[in-house]
Amino acid sequence: MKRHLSPLSRLRLPALAVVLACAVAPVGAEIIERVIVKVNGEIFTKSDLEARQVAALRERGGQQLSDADLKKRVEAITPQLLVDAVDEMLLLQRGKELGYRLSDEQFNEILTRLKADNHIDTEEQFQAALKQDGLTLPELRKQIERSSIVQRVEQNEVFAHLSVSNDEAKKYYDDHKAEFTSTPTVTLREILVKVPGDGKTINVGADEEARARAEAIRERAIKGESFEKLAQLSDAPSKANGGLVGPINRSDLNPDFARQLSTMKAGDMSPVLRTATGYEIVKLESSTETRVLPFEEARNQIANKVYQTKQQAEFETYIRRLRASAIIDWKVPELKKLYDEQIARMQAPQTSGPSQ
């Protein structure tokens, strides 16, 4: 459940008010309360839309936006907000038909959880949080009740009968094997001794000195000194972490370096290796091989993925039925066009593959 009491980012509301007024009312129109749409006789107003726009903008952040950027963002989010508003009204109306309501006891239980989640211990803190979010207690209750009723409709009318069979899970597993295949990785510790220079010419003396330093460090490691402590002598940024690097996908490694590592096992140390910037010693900490997670181990993960996909499809079917049987009477043609275009986009066939 969305936390209605969490602090909200403060927008430049005077500028935002102008932007919203322009977005909802034609230029030159009198700015008064107006009905945007009637859904089965229930009205949705300009103020209702503005409240949703403000809430959406606060969630996304926008304190530093210019008026022009703010207007663009409002225009971008408004079509989906219109769809969401109509759908919510339809779900609420269905919930009321089914007799769903929020009792005082349920409201108090939810309020107690909200206060605990937001670390609100006193009535003064609670009232301050309400004020900061621009809410009164009745408005908060209305929000919570709407959310509660919508969730009950979705659960009882849409999701209650859904399940995932073993055959469905197995098919998903077979069709998405890569999703359950781990990539081979290596975890290393490194010590780098840089060769001073401009990167274009080689100072033979400096190069030999750097190699000698690297060989001396390696010899100390062979004799038993901690590689992790010796990494403090390194010129690589990883020295701050004891030379630790990784895990790294083997496919991301230089082919020659990957071949060197393929001859090593955990705990082995490489010879002194020449790199583009100097001389390096590497110790292999650990490595993993390609592994395909067995179906039985992946079963719960698969079930969740398939269930979520079925939820979305089932909800879309359900909400389309509610829309089709509803009387949706738009009073602002410009916003009706935005709504219709957004519905068309949502119902268009998906050309990309399934989300992973």
C-alpha positions as CSV (number, residue, x, y, z in Angstrom):
1,M,0.0,0.0,0.0
2,K,1.2,3.5,-0.8
3,R,2.3,5.4,2.2
4,H,0.2,8.5,2.3
5,L,2.0,10.0,5.2
6,S,5.6,9.9,3.8
7,P,7.0,13.4,3.3
8,L,6.4,14.8,-0.2
9,S,8.8,16.9,-2.3
10,R,7.7,20.5,-2.5
11,L,7.0,21.8,-6.0
12,R,6.8,25.4,-7.1
13,L,3.0,25.4,-6.7
14,P,2.2,28.8,-8.2
15,A,4.0,28.0,-11.4
16,L,2.5,24.5,-11.4
17,A,-1.0,25.9,-10.9
18,V,-0.6,28.0,-14.1
19,V,0.7,25.0,-16.0
20,L,-2.2,22.7,-14.9
21,A,-4.8,25.4,-15.7
22,C,-3.4,25.7,-19.2
23,A,-3.3,21.9,-19.6
24,V,-7.0,21.4,-18.7
25,A,-8.7,24.6,-19.9
26,P,-8.5,26.0,-23.4
27,V,-6.7,29.3,-23.7
28,G,-9.0,32.2,-22.9
29,A,-11.5,30.0,-21.1
30,E,-12.8,31.1,-17.7
31,I,-10.9,29.1,-15.0
32,I,-13.7,27.7,-12.9
33,E,-14.5,24.3,-11.5
34,R,-15.6,22.2,-14.4
35,V,-16.6,18.6,-15.0
36,I,-14.1,16.7,-17.2
37,V,-16.0,13.4,-17.5
38,K,-19.0,11.6,-16.0
39,V,-18.6,7.8,-15.4
40,N,-21.9,6.2,-14.9
41,G,-23.1,9.6,-13.7
42,E,-20.3,10.1,-11.2
43,I,-18.2,13.2,-12.0
44,F,-14.5,13.7,-12.3
45,T,-13.5,17.4,-12.2
46,K,-10.6,19.6,-13.2
47,S,-9.6,19.9,-9.5
48,D,-9.6,16.1,-9.3
49,L,-7.2,15.9,-12.3
50,E,-5.0,18.6,-10.9
51,A,-4.7,16.8,-7.6
52,R,-3.6,13.7,-9.5
53,Q,-1.1,15.6,-11.6
54,V,0.4,17.3,-8.5
55,A,0.7,13.9,-6.7
56,A,2.4,12.3,-9.8
57,L,4.8,15.2,-10.3
58,R,5.8,15.0,-6.6
59,E,6.5,11.3,-6.8
60,R,8.7,11.9,-9.8
61,G,10.4,14.9,-8.4
62,G,10.4,18.3,-10.1
63,Q,11.4,21.0,-7.8
64,Q,14.0,22.5,-10.2
65,L,12.0,22.2,-13.4
66,S,11.4,25.3,-15.5
67,D,7.8,26.2,-16.4
68,A,8.4,24.8,-19.9
69,D,9.8,21.5,-18.7
70,L,7.0,21.3,-16.1
71,K,4.4,21.8,-18.8
72,K,6.0,19.0,-20.9
73,R,6.0,16.6,-18.0
74,V,2.3,17.4,-17.2
75,E,1.4,16.7,-20.9
76,A,3.4,13.4,-20.8
77,I,1.7,12.0,-17.6
78,T,-1.8,13.3,-18.2
79,P,-3.1,10.6,-20.6
80,Q,-2.3,7.7,-18.3
81,L,-3.7,9.7,-15.3
82,L,-7.0,10.0,-17.1
83,V,-7.1,6.3,-17.8
84,D,-6.2,5.5,-14.2
85,A,-8.9,7.9,-12.9
86,V,-11.7,6.4,-15.0
87,D,-10.6,2.8,-14.2
88,E,-10.5,3.6,-10.5
89,M,-14.0,5.0,-10.6
90,L,-15.2,1.9,-12.4
91,L,-13.6,-0.4,-9.8
92,L,-14.9,1.7,-6.9
93,Q,-18.4,1.6,-8.3
94,R,-18.2,-2.1,-8.7
95,G,-16.9,-2.4,-5.1
96,K,-19.9,-0.4,-3.8
97,E,-22.2,-2.6,-5.8
98,L,-20.7,-5.6,-3.9
99,G,-21.2,-3.8,-0.6
100,Y,-17.5,-3.2,0.1
101,R,-16.6,-0.5,2.6
102,L,-13.9,0.5,5.1
103,S,-15.0,0.0,8.7
104,D,-13.8,2.2,11.5
105,E,-11.8,-0.8,12.9
106,Q,-10.1,-1.5,9.6
107,F,-9.3,2.2,9.1
108,N,-7.7,2.4,12.6
109,E,-5.7,-0.7,11.9
110,I,-4.3,0.7,8.7
111,L,-3.7,4.0,10.4
112,T,-1.7,2.3,13.1
113,R,0.5,0.6,10.5
114,L,1.0,3.8,8.5
115,K,2.2,5.6,11.7
116,A,4.5,2.8,12.6
117,D,5.9,2.6,9.0
118,N,6.6,6.4,9.1
119,H,8.0,6.4,12.6
120,I,5.2,8.6,13.9
121,D,4.8,8.3,17.6
122,T,2.7,11.3,18.7
123,E,-0.5,13.0,17.6
124,E,1.5,16.2,17.0
125,Q,3.8,14.3,14.6
126,F,0.8,12.8,12.9
127,Q,-0.9,16.2,12.4
128,A,2.3,17.7,11.1
129,A,2.6,14.8,8.6
130,L,-0.9,15.4,7.4
131,K,-0.3,19.1,7.0
132,Q,3.0,18.5,5.1
133,D,1.1,16.2,2.7
134,G,-1.7,18.7,2.4
135,L,-4.3,16.3,3.8
136,T,-7.0,16.3,6.4
137,L,-7.9,13.2,8.3
138,P,-11.2,12.8,6.4
139,E,-9.3,13.1,3.1
140,L,-6.8,10.5,4.3
141,R,-9.6,8.2,5.2
142,K,-11.1,8.7,1.8
143,Q,-7.8,7.8,0.1
144,I,-7.4,4.7,2.2
145,E,-11.0,3.6,1.6
146,R,-10.7,4.0,-2.1
147,S,-7.5,2.0,-2.2
148,S,-8.9,-0.7,0.0
149,I,-12.1,-1.1,-2.0
150,V,-10.1,-1.3,-5.3
151,Q,-7.8,-3.9,-3.9
152,R,-10.7,-6.0,-2.7
153,V,-12.4,-5.9,-6.1
154,E,-9.2,-6.9,-7.8
155,Q,-8.5,-9.7,-5.4
156,N,-12.0,-11.1,-5.3
157,E,-13.2,-10.5,-8.8
158,V,-10.0,-10.8,-10.8
159,F,-7.2,-12.7,-9.0
160,A,-8.9,-15.1,-6.7
161,H,-9.3,-17.9,-9.2
162,L,-5.9,-17.6,-10.7
163,S,-3.3,-20.3,-10.3
164,V,-0.2,-21.6,-12.1
165,S,-0.1,-25.2,-13.2
166,N,3.0,-27.3,-13.3
167,D,2.8,-27.4,-17.1
168,E,2.6,-23.6,-17.3
169,A,5.6,-23.3,-15.1
170,K,7.6,-25.9,-17.0
171,K,6.8,-24.2,-20.3
172,Y,8.0,-20.9,-19.0
173,Y,11.2,-22.6,-17.8
174,D,11.9,-24.2,-21.1
175,D,11.2,-21.0,-23.0
176,H,13.4,-18.8,-20.8
177,K,16.4,-21.1,-20.0
178,A,18.8,-18.2,-20.3
179,E,17.0,-16.5,-17.4
180,F,18.0,-19.4,-15.1
181,T,21.5,-19.8,-16.4
182,S,24.3,-18.2,-14.4
183,T,27.2,-16.5,-16.1
184,P,30.8,-17.7,-15.3
185,T,32.5,-15.2,-13.1
186,V,35.9,-14.6,-11.4
187,T,36.8,-12.7,-8.3
188,L,40.4,-11.5,-8.1
189,R,42.8,-9.5,-6.0
190,E,45.3,-7.4,-7.9
191,I,48.5,-5.4,-7.3
192,L,49.5,-2.9,-10.0
193,V,52.8,-1.2,-10.2
194,K,52.5,1.6,-12.7
195,V,55.2,2.7,-15.1
196,P,55.7,6.4,-15.0
197,G,55.4,8.1,-18.4
198,D,53.2,9.9,-20.9
199,G,51.8,6.7,-22.4
200,K,53.4,7.4,-25.8
201,T,57.1,6.6,-25.2
202,I,58.8,4.0,-22.9
203,N,61.4,5.0,-20.4
204,V,63.4,1.7,-20.3
205,G,64.8,2.5,-16.8
206,A,61.4,3.3,-15.3
207,D,60.0,0.2,-16.9
208,E,62.6,-2.1,-15.5
209,E,62.3,-0.4,-12.1
210,A,58.5,-1.0,-12.1
211,R,58.9,-4.6,-13.1
212,A,61.5,-5.2,-10.4
213,R,59.1,-3.7,-7.8
214,A,56.4,-6.0,-8.9
215,E,58.6,-9.0,-8.8
216,A,59.7,-8.1,-5.3
217,I,56.1,-7.8,-4.1
218,R,55.3,-11.1,-5.7
219,E,58.2,-12.7,-3.9
220,R,57.0,-11.4,-0.6
221,A,53.6,-12.9,-1.3
222,I,55.2,-16.3,-2.2
223,K,57.0,-16.2,1.1
224,G,53.7,-15.9,3.0
225,E,52.9,-12.2,3.4
226,S,49.2,-11.4,3.0
227,F,48.3,-10.5,-0.5
228,E,45.6,-8.4,0.8
229,K,48.0,-6.3,2.9
230,L,50.6,-6.2,0.1
231,A,47.8,-4.6,-2.0
232,Q,48.4,-1.4,0.0
233,L,51.5,-1.0,-2.3
234,S,49.3,-1.1,-5.4
235,D,48.8,1.8,-7.7
236,A,45.3,0.6,-8.6
237,P,42.1,2.1,-7.0
238,S,41.3,-1.4,-5.7
239,K,44.0,-1.0,-3.1
240,A,41.4,0.6,-0.8
241,N,39.6,-2.8,-0.8
242,G,42.6,-5.0,-0.4
243,G,43.0,-5.3,-4.1
244,L,39.6,-7.0,-4.4
245,V,38.0,-6.9,-7.9
246,G,34.8,-8.6,-9.0
247,P,32.9,-10.7,-9.5
248,I,33.6,-10.2,-13.1
249,N,32.0,-12.0,-16.0
250,R,34.5,-14.1,-17.8
251,S,33.2,-12.9,-21.1
252,D,34.2,-9.3,-20.2
253,L,37.9,-10.3,-19.7
254,N,40.7,-9.7,-22.2
255,P,41.1,-13.1,-24.1
256,D,44.7,-13.4,-23.2
257,F,44.0,-12.7,-19.5
258,A,41.1,-15.1,-19.5
259,R,43.4,-17.8,-20.8
260,Q,45.9,-17.1,-18.0
261,L,43.1,-17.4,-15.4
262,S,41.8,-20.6,-17.0
263,T,45.1,-22.3,-15.8
264,M,44.6,-21.1,-12.2
265,K,42.6,-22.4,-9.3
266,A,41.4,-20.5,-6.3
267,G,44.3,-19.3,-4.2
268,D,46.8,-19.3,-7.2
269,M,48.8,-16.3,-8.0
270,S,49.8,-15.2,-11.5
271,P,53.3,-14.3,-12.6
272,V,54.0,-10.6,-13.1
273,L,51.9,-9.6,-16.1
274,R,52.6,-6.6,-18.4
275,T,49.5,-4.3,-18.8
276,A,49.0,-1.1,-20.7
277,T,49.9,0.9,-17.6
278,G,52.5,-1.2,-15.9
279,Y,53.0,-4.5,-14.2
280,E,50.3,-6.5,-12.4
281,I,50.1,-9.5,-10.1
282,V,46.8,-11.2,-9.8
283,K,45.5,-13.7,-7.2
284,L,42.4,-15.8,-8.1
285,E,40.0,-15.6,-5.1
286,S,37.2,-17.6,-6.5
287,S,35.4,-18.5,-9.8
288,T,32.1,-19.8,-10.8
289,E,31.1,-21.9,-13.8
290,T,28.0,-21.8,-16.0
291,R,25.1,-23.4,-14.1
292,V,21.5,-23.9,-15.1
293,L,19.2,-23.7,-12.1
294,P,17.2,-26.9,-12.0
295,F,13.5,-26.5,-12.5
296,E,12.6,-27.6,-9.0
297,E,14.8,-25.0,-7.5
298,A,13.4,-22.3,-9.8
299,R,9.7,-23.4,-9.4
300,N,8.7,-20.7,-6.9
301,Q,10.4,-17.9,-8.9
302,I,8.8,-19.1,-12.1
303,A,5.4,-19.3,-10.4
304,N,5.6,-15.7,-9.3
305,K,6.6,-14.5,-12.8
306,V,3.8,-16.5,-14.6
307,Y,1.3,-15.4,-11.9
308,Q,2.1,-11.7,-12.4
309,T,1.7,-12.1,-16.2
310,K,-1.6,-13.8,-15.7
311,Q,-2.7,-11.1,-13.2
312,Q,-2.0,-8.4,-15.7
313,A,-3.8,-10.2,-18.6
314,E,-6.8,-11.0,-16.4
315,F,-7.1,-7.5,-15.1
316,E,-6.9,-6.0,-18.6
317,T,-9.8,-8.3,-19.6
318,Y,-11.8,-7.4,-16.6
319,I,-11.3,-3.6,-16.8
320,R,-12.2,-3.7,-20.5
321,R,-15.5,-5.3,-19.7
322,L,-16.2,-2.6,-17.1
323,R,-15.3,0.1,-19.6
324,A,-17.4,-1.4,-22.3
325,S,-20.5,-1.6,-20.1
326,A,-20.1,1.9,-18.6
327,I,-21.5,5.2,-19.7
328,I,-18.4,7.4,-20.0
329,D,-19.5,10.9,-21.0
330,W,-16.6,13.3,-21.7
331,K,-17.1,17.0,-21.3
332,V,-13.7,18.2,-22.5
333,P,-13.0,16.9,-26.1
334,E,-9.2,17.5,-25.8
335,L,-9.0,15.2,-22.8
336,K,-11.2,12.6,-24.4
337,K,-8.8,12.5,-27.3
338,L,-5.9,12.0,-24.9
339,Y,-7.8,9.2,-23.1
340,D,-8.8,7.4,-26.3
341,E,-5.2,7.6,-27.6
342,Q,-3.8,6.2,-24.4
343,I,-6.3,3.3,-24.4
344,A,-5.3,2.5,-28.0
345,R,-1.7,2.5,-27.1
346,M,-2.3,0.2,-24.1
347,Q,-4.3,-2.2,-26.3
348,A,-1.9,-2.3,-29.2
349,P,-0.1,-5.6,-29.7
350,Q,3.3,-5.7,-28.1
351,T,6.1,-6.1,-30.7
352,S,8.9,-6.7,-28.2
353,G,9.5,-10.0,-26.4
354,P,8.2,-10.7,-22.9
355,S,9.7,-8.7,-20.1
356,Q,12.3,-10.6,-18.1
